[in-house]
Amino acid sequence: MGMGMQCRCMTLLVLVGVAARAVSAVTDGLLPNGNFKDGPAKSQLNGTVVMGRHSIPNWEISGFVEYIQSGHQQGGMIVAVPEGASAVRLGNDASIRQNIGVTRRAYYSITFSAARTCAQAEKLNVSVAADSGVLPVQTVYSSGGWDSYSWAFRAKHSAVWLTIHNPGVEEDPACGPVIDAIAIKTLQPPTKTKGNMLRNGDFEDGPYIFPDCPWGVLVPPMDEDNCSPLPGWMIMSSTKVVKYVDAPRYRVPHGARAVELVAGRETALVQEVATVAGRSYRLQFYVGDAANGCKESMVVEAFVAAANLKVQYQSQGTGGYRRAILDFVAVGNLTRVVFQSLHHHMKVDGTLCGPVVDDMSLVSVRKRAARRLFM
């Protein structure tokens, strides 16, 4: 082998090694430096503005990006950092991205915490390759001003770029949203289980929830269920969400996970199921409260085929639930199951809240007569 060929081979090996080190093989939890604990060197900062494209370890930035530390003030107000001591703010048309190693064809959810910094309709565009979703962040659901959001994708390659982009263009670049605590979780493909026609009817599979997060994870609007952070389910809304909650911090009727309907009639939890026209079916589900101080008279309405059921629940804010049953006859080969909260609810501290739904099941029955039962 000639000297020139040896040099070219050596260069290729070095480049491959550098590329391999640049791709982080991820496991469930925070991405590498996902909480921005490792920040830029002082020489790479102009005040809070990050100067270099690769100044934040494990991340690549574009545009006006600020590195915000706990205690930072803007307009006389302290900008809170929810997960640790540091975060980033994305200005006009700014983005952050990380190259991550994944399993090809596997499903993943992304969870991150975000807060708006100005009274405007802020949005964030989350993308992996050609898959993207615009997440509205203008509504603040928790009293602390921070909320955790989720998004999902199916990996088409073994290494992908995850990008979070602020598409807004405002006069003040410091009005962009603040981002912190970015995590990933592998999702199971949504499949039906024995004895239940609904997929993920108990909500046990869903986005990553941070261990110390007191506010759950918001699942944004999406009209497709093939790649949802809540596998099997669609969230029908223009800008509102549902909240994914877990047993360590909330009271859930069954298992370890449930869904809290926090946006009234503005949001619907939906799943489409293959049925046989003229055949009878039974839908069962729990309605309760999350023991989070939401003291309200709540009503959840379920719609399926030509039937509907309003389930009333008087919440004391300390946890509890009731079982509801709705028998119906399918009118087509595809039936949409829909759940909505009829009212908006708010805790005394300003946190938006609502009824919890859980452990939903749908089965075929012999009986044709429709009935509505509560247990």
N, C-alpha and C positions, 0 to 999 in steps of 0.2 A: 504494500500500500504506500503511495507517495505521500510526501510531507503535506502537500496541499489537501489531499483527501483526508489525512489524519486530522488536520486542523479543522476541516469542515465537520467531520464527525464529532470532534470534541466540542465544537461550538454548538452543534445540534443537541448533544447530551446536556450541556449546561443550560440551554434554553428550555429543554424539557423539564429539567430539575427545577428551574425557577418557576415555570408554569405550574408544576405539581405543588410547589410550596404555596403558590398564590391561591389555590383552591382549598377551601376548608371543608373537610369531611364532617358533616353536621350530625348531631344526635339531638334528641328531644331536649329543649331548653334554650337558654340564651345562645345566640350566635356568638362567634368569637368577637370579643369586645362589643357585644350587643348592648351593653349599658354605658358605653363610652367612658368607662373608667380610665382607660389609657388614652390620654389626650395628646394634642400636638405639643411639640417643643415650643418654648416661649419664643424662639426665633421664627416660628411659623405662624405666629399670631400677631395681628394688628388690632390691639384691644381684644375684642371677642371674635373678630373675623378671622377665619382660617384661610391662610394664604396659599398653601400648597395642595395640589390635587391628591397627594397621598400622605398628607400630614397626620391624619387620624389613623392609627394602626388598624389594619384589617379592612379599612374602608377607603373608597375612592369618592371624591366629592366633585361637584360641578356647580358653578355659580356662586351666589352669595350665601355662604354657610357660616353660622356662628357657633362657637363652642361655649355653651352656657354652663356655669357651675352653680351649685346650690348657694343661695343668698344673692344672686345677681338681681339687680334692680332695673326696672324699666318704667319710666314715668312716675317714679316714686313708689312703685309697687314691686314686691319681691316676686320673681319668677320661680315657682315651685318646681322641684325636680323629684319625681315620684319614686324612682328606683335607683337609689344610690346618690352620687354627688354630682353627676355630670349629664348633660344632654346636648343635642344640637338643635339649632333653629334653621329652618329652610326659608330663605328669602325668595324673591321673585325668580321663578323658573329654575330654582335650585334643586339639586338632588344629591342623594347619597346612594351608594351601591356596594354590594359585596359579592364576590364570586364564591359559590358554595358547592360542595360535592354532595350529590343526591343519588338516589336509585332511579334509574330510568323507568318510566311508566308508573312510578309510585305517586300517591297523592300526599300533599303536604298543606298544612295551614301555617300562616304567619300571624303572629300576635305582636303588637307593639303599642306602646302608650303614647298618647298625643294630647296636646292642649293648644287651643288657639290663643293668640296674644292680642288680638284686636276684635272689635265687634263687627265682624264681617263674615260673609259666607265662604269660609275657608274649606278647601278640599285637598285631598292627597291622592295621587295616582300611584298605585302599587303595581309593579309589573315583574314578570319573569318571561323573557323573550317576547313573543307576540301576545301572550296572555296578560291582560291588565284589568284593573278595576279602579274606579274613582270612588273614594270613600268620603262622604260628607262629614265634616267635623265641626260644623257651625253650632249644633245643639250640644250643650253641656249637660250630661246626664248625672254626674256625681257632684257633690257639694264642694269637693276640693279643686274642681276645675280640670282635672285630668281624667281621661277615660282610656281604656284599652280596647283596641280594635282588632278585627281578624279578617283574613283574606286567604284564599286557597288557590292552589294550582296543581296541575299534573305535570311531572317532569318529563320533558321530551329528550333530554340529554343527561349525561352523568355529571356534568358541571354546568351550572346556570348562574346568570347574573340576577340577583334580587335588587330591584331599584325602588326607592321611595322618592317621589318627585312632587314638588309644590308647583302646580300649573298656574298659580295666581300671578297677576301682575298688578302690584299696588304702588302708590306713590312712596310709601315708606317700606323699604325692604325688611325692616325689623318687625313688620306685622305678620310675618310668616309663622306657621305652626311650629311648636317645639316637639321634638321626637326623642323618645327614650325607650330603653328596654325592649329590644327586638329579639323575638324568639321564634323557634320553628318546632313543628310537631308532625310526625308521620300519621296520616289518617288511613283508616281501613276503607276499602271500596264499599259503598253502601249496598248491602244485600239484605234480603228478607230472611228472618229467622223462623224456625219451626213454630207454628201456632200464631204467627203474626204477619199479616200482609204488608204492614208498614215497615219501612227500612229505618233503622236507628230510632225506633219508637220510644226507647227509654233515654235517649240523648246521651248515652254513655260515651259515644265517640264525638269529639268536638275539638275546638281549638285549645291550644296550650293556655293554661291559667297560671299566672305567676304565683308562687307559694305565699308571698307576703302581700298580694294584691287584695284590697278589701272591696273592690267594686265590680268584680266579674269581668267578662269580656263581651263586647258588643259585636253582634253579627250583622253586617250591613245589608242593604237591599240587594237582592239578586233574583233574577227571574229564571235561573237555570239551577237544577239540582245535581248535575253531573260533576260539578267541581265546586262544592260548597264547603266552607269551614265547619258547617253542621251537616255532615253527610246525610243525603236523602231528602233534605229539606230546602225549600225556597223561602226567601223573605220578600214579600211583596209590599213595596212602598216606593215613594219617590226619593225621600231623604231620611227616613227614620229606620230604627233598628229593633232587634230584640236583644235581650241580655242572657248570656250563658253563665250559669252559676254552679258552684260546687259545694258539696256537703261540708267540708272543713270550715267554711265561712257562712254558709246559709243552710236553712232547713229545707231539705228536698223530700218530696213524698216517697220516692223510690230510688234505690241505688245511690250513686254518688254525684249525679249531674241532673240538671233540669233547665228549663227555659223560663225566664221572667218576661212577661209582656209589658214593656215600659212605655209604649207610645200610643196607647188607646187604639182608636179605629184607624189611625194613620199607618198601621203596620199589620200584616197578616202572616201567620206561620202556615205554610202550605206544603202539601205533598200530593202528587198524582199517583194513583194506583190502578193497575189493570183489574177490571171487573167484568162481569157478565151481565148484560142488560136483562132485567127482570128477576135476577137472583137477589136473595135477602142477605144482609150483612149486619154485623154488630160492631159499633165503635165504642171503646171504653177509654177513659182517661181520668187523671187526677187534676183537681184544681185546688190550690192552696195559697199560702203566703210563705215568704222566705225567712220569716223571723228576723226581719231587718227594720222593724219599727214602722212599717207601712200600715197604718191603722185606717182602713177604708172599707166601705161596702163595695165589693168587687163583683163584676159580672163578666164571665167568659162566654162567648157565643161560638158554637161549632156549626159549620155548614158542610153538608155532604149530600150529593145528588139533589133531590128536591126537599130534603129534610133539614131542619136546624134545631138547635137546642141552646137555651140560655141557662147557664149554670151560675147561680148566685152564691157568693161566699162572703161572709162577714169576717173580715180580718181584724184581729187584735194586735197584729204585728209581732206575735210571739211564736208563730209556726203552727201549722195545722193544715188539713186538707180534707177533701171529700171526693168520692168516686162518682162518676157520671157515666150513663149508658145511653147510647142512641142507636136504635134499630132503624134500618132504612132499606129501600129497594133500589138497586142501581138502575139508572136510566140509560146508560151507555157502556161502552167497553173501556172507557177511561174515566175514572172518578176522582175529582179533586176534593181533598180533605183540607178544610180551612179552619183556623182558630184565630179569634180576635178578642182583645179586651175592649169592652164597650165604653170605658171611661179612662180619662187620664188621672193619674194619682201622683202625689208628691209628699215626701216626708217633710217634717218640720224644718230640717236643715237645708231644704231645697233640692235634695236628690230625687230624681224621677224614679218611680217604682211602679209595681203593678202585680197582678196575680201570677202565680207560678203554675205551669202546666208540666205534666210528667207522665211517664209510663203509659203511652198510648198504644192501643192494640186494635187491630181490625181483623175480623174473622168472618167467614161465610157461615150462615145459619140456615136451618130449614124453614124457620118461621117467616111468613111474609108480612104479617101485620107490624106496622111501625109502632114503636113505643119509646118513652123517655123515662129513665129511672135515675134516681140519686141514691147513693149509699153513704 
